[in-house]
């Protein structure tokens, strides 16, 4: 279990409250809706305290939230485990490279547009290399932060619309209309202009 295992291990770091706080702060900084986290032995689940003071169980969250919390917890845990000498700054000072396959998986488009910036802010010395299929994530990046395996990035994606990114950078044709509507329009045009 994510919370039980990692919270228990963090507490074992000489019972250093600064290291434990670094772990908790990392997750709550990334998941802005949570003010604090704890492990509920009663629920056998990680719970996050929301702004209104209620606690929301990890198991009640969407797949996207759970995957991002698990990712943040794993990176924070490893940073603390590898560099306890940094104390409360272990997460911020730890350097490394993290590979993520399909970072956009299960994320709401709103979160897709900010996830890379959030990860860079929370883990400032970690280099992230991620695969994506989301024009929302592409739009949040600068051209020098993207390697397009199908070709060059023509311009800074931040200056482009989602439709332009999808067509120009991702090679998807005619995203402004569904295929079915396009076919109907073609049939209508042939009918009316015969």
N, C-alpha and C positions, 0 to 999 in steps of 0.2 A: 504494500500500500504506500503510495507516494508520500503522504504527509507523515504517517507513523514512522516509516523507515528513516526519512531524511530528518525530521524533527528530532527523533531519538538520537541519530548519529551526531547532529549538530550539538545537541545538549551534552554529548560525551566529549566534546572538544574542551576538556578541562573545565567543563561547566562555565565556559567563558561567555558571559551574557553579551559582550560586544559582538562576538562571532554569531551568536544566535540572532541578535538584532540585525546584523548585516544580511542574514538569510531572509528573515521576515521582511525587512525593508525592501529588498530586491523584488520580492513577489508583489508587495503592495504598491511599489512604484510602477511596476509594469501593468498591474491590474488596478487602475485608478479607482474602481468602484469599491475596492476593499481598503479599509483603514487598518486592519490588523488581521492576523491569521493565528489559528490555534489548531491543535488536534483534539477532536472530541472523542474521548474513549467511549462515551455513551453511544454516539452515532457510528463509531469506528470509521471516522471520516475527517478530512481536513475541512475546517470551516473558516469562512472569511467574514469579518465584521464590516457591514455596510455603513454608509453615512448616517442612516437613521437608527443605528445601534443594534439592528437585528443581525443574526448570523446566518449565512447562506452556505449550505454544505457543497463541497466540491462536486459530489455526485449529481447535484441538481443543475450543474452548469452545462452549457452546450459543449460539443466536442471541440470546437475552436478554443473556447476559454480553457478547457481542461488541458488541451495540448500545449497552449502557451504557458500556462502555469507550470506544467510538468517540465517544459523546456527551461523556463527561468529557474525553477527549483534545482534542476540538474546542474545547470551552469553555475549557479550560486554555490551549491553544495561542493562542487569540484574546486571552485576558486578558493573557498574557505578551507577545504581539506588540504589543498596543495600549498597554500600560503597563509597559514594561521598567524605568521609573524606580522602581517599587515593589520591584524586586529579588525576593527570596525570598517576599515577600508579595503578588506581583502577582495571583495567583489569588484570594486572600482579600480583597484591597482593591478589585478591579475591580468596578464597578457596571454593571448592564445588565439587559436583559430577554431571556429565551430562550423561544421558542415550541416546544412539543413536541406533535406529533400522536400520539395513542395511546401514551402512555408505558408502558402496561402490556403492550404487544405482546411476546410471546415470553418474558415474565418469569414465573418460578415464583411461585406465590401467596405464598410466604415473602418473596421479594424485593419483590413488589408492596406488601406491607404496610409496608415500610421505605424504599422508594426515594425518596419525597418528602422524608422526614426526612434521608436521607443526602445528597441534593442540596442541601438547605438548609444542612446542616452543612459540606459541602465548599466550597460557593459561597455564603457568607453574605450577599454584597451583590448577588446576582443574583435577580431576580424571575422565577419560572417560571410560565408559563401553559401548561397542558397539557390535552389532551382525554383522557378515560379511559372505560373500560367495565368497570372492575374494582371490585367491592364491597370488595375488600381495600384498595385505595388509598383509596376513599371513607371507609372505617372508620378510616384512619390520620389523617384530617384533622379540623379544627374546622369548624363550620358556616360561619364567616366566611371560610374559605379555599376555599369551593366556590360555584360559580355553576351551578345546575341549569337547563339551558335548557328543561326541561319543567315547572318549577315551583319552589316554595320548598323549602328543606331544613327539615324540621319540628323537628329537634332535633340536638344535637351527635352526629354519626355515631359518634364514638368510644364512645358509651354504648350503641350498638345492636349486635345480632348481625348476622352476614353476611346471614342470611335476612331480617331486618327491613329492612336497607339495600336489598337486592335488590328486595323487594316495595314498601316505602314510598317510597324515593328514586329507584329505577330503573324502577319500574312493571312489574316482572315478576311475573306471577301464579303463585301456588302453587309456590314454589321448594322447599318441604320434601319434595315427592313428585314423581316423574316424571309426565309427562302420561299415559303408558301405565298406570301404577299407579293414578292417579286414575280413569281410565276403568274399569279392572277393579273398583275399589272401588264405583263408581257402579252398574255392572252387578250386582255381588254384592248391594249394598243393595237394588236393585230386585227381584232374584230372591228374597231372603230375606224381604222385607217386603211382598210382593204380597198 
